[in-house]
């Protein structure tokens, strides 16, 4: 067998030990790959969301945030915001969390029932004027079907929500004991938005007893206006209001993703440390078991550097095999999880950077883990090695 053949074959002589070493390293690699894929999917969804909507500013009640849906504003404040210089258009929206309600479902044979209270899951329903849907990123090719009629019991739902609830255009659902017809299915690319639904603002206000109340105001600025200046002008004139821009939202989400990315690097370092220890142990045992063999190789003329290169090479082969296993497992876990939870709007992106990181960690572990055992093997005296039992 040639030199390369020995390097490829030797790590797997003891299959049990090699398998355990590969599994130990692969767990770290799989975690790195999984977190990287999730981060890339969230980044892609965030960018799509920010580009989809035409509204550059979201106005809320002072002290609230984007994750709250309390109806703290009223329709009069929409007119006030529209009067601000630089505002091209504005619309009020009301957001409500809708849960599956088995009792309302059984009272209607036309479809699933939804309402407040302890249900089995659900989604967010947003009330908005149908002519303003473009301000939240729903328009054109992103909508299959038609928009809802403000005066009719009609609703449009996101692609993810439609899949989760097994609904299609023409089906009915029950909201607060009223039947609504699904007239359209939209897709924005945001996993949060596509998991919800939109209906007439006035009807949702009536259903939730929030007459004239809204959760926030979506604002579109003039083409030549400065978003930051318009945002500041709104809060200056109306101190009871708070604003957030698309850039603010992007920065907030990027900071969260940065934490995840830093966690990935921390896991990478941990994988190098733990994997390196495992490889050192595996290769030292391999060297001990092959002491006589190494003595024979040195006796027939193999130089120390050739022995050192062989042991380090075997270590690298072991860790690269673990990288392949870990990459496959991590990828399957992420894609499988998205399929199980039916999150169609999240699309993981397997980048070259992620691949380089996974195999780079494996290569570093292989080199660092193999150096000490290789050094010990290269320093063996042929006569002593041949006498080793």
C-alpha positions, 0 to 999 in steps of 0.5 A: 500500500502506498503512503496516501493509502496508509493515511486514508486506511489507518484511522479506521482500523479500530472502527469503534474508536474512530466512530466515537471520535467522529461523532464527538467532533460531528456534534460540534460541526452540526451545531455550527452548521445549524446555527449558521443556516438559521442565521442566514434564513433570518437575515434573508427573511429580514431583508425581504420584509424591509424591502417588501413594505412601502412604509418607512416609518411605524408610529406607536404609542409612546412606551410601546414596542413593535411586539405589542398589539394593544390598541393605544392609538385612535384614527384621529392620530392617523390624520394628525400624522398625515398633516406632518410635512414630508408624509406622503401617506399613512394608514392605521392598523389594528393587530390581534392575536387569534387562537384556535377555539374548538367551541367556535369551530364546532359551531360552524361547519364551514371551516376552522373557528378562531377566537380569544382564549386558550386555543390550540395555536393560531396566528396574528390577524391585522385590520387595515384598509384594503386600499393600503395593503401595499404599505405592509408589502402585500400587492401585485404578484405577491397576492394570489386571488383578490384583496378583501372588500372592506364592507364584506366578511372577507379575509386574506391569509399568508401562505404559511398560515394557509398551509398550517390551517390547510386552507385555500382560496374560497374556504371559510373560517370563523372569527369571533362567531362570524364566518369569513371567506378567504379571497386571497393568499399572500406571500411577502417572504417574512415568516412572521407576516406570512403566518398571519392574516389581514382583514377589514380594519373596521370589521376587526375593530367591531369584532374586538370592541376597539371602535376607532382604535388602532395599534400603530400607524404605517407611514410612507414618506415623500420621495425627496423627504428624509426618513429620519427627519420626518420621524423626528418631526412626528415625535416633536409635534406629538410627544405621546407618539413614538416612531421606529424606522425600517433602518431602526428595525434592521439594526435591532434585528441585526444586533440579535443576529450578531448575538447568534453569530457570536454564539456560533463562533464560541461553539466553534472554539469549544468544538476545537477544544473538545474535538482536539482533546478527543483526537489527541486521545484517539491518535495516542492510542493508535500510536501505542497500538502501532508501535512495532509497525512504526518501528518497522517503518523507521527500520526500513528507512522512513525518516521522522518527518514522514512518520510525523506527516502520516500521523497528522494526515490520519488525524486530519482524515478523521476530522474531515470525515467528522466535518462531512457527517456534521455538515449533513446532520446539521443541514438535515436538522434545519431543513427537517425542522422547517418542514415539520413546523411548516415554516415555508417563508424561512429559506436557509442559505448554505453559503461558502463562508459556512462551509469554510467555517465547518471544514476549517474547524475540522482541519484545525482540530485535525492538525492540533489534535494530531501534532503531539501523537505525531511527534511522539511517533516520530521520536520512537527509536526503531530498536525500542519500537521493535522490542515493544510488546 
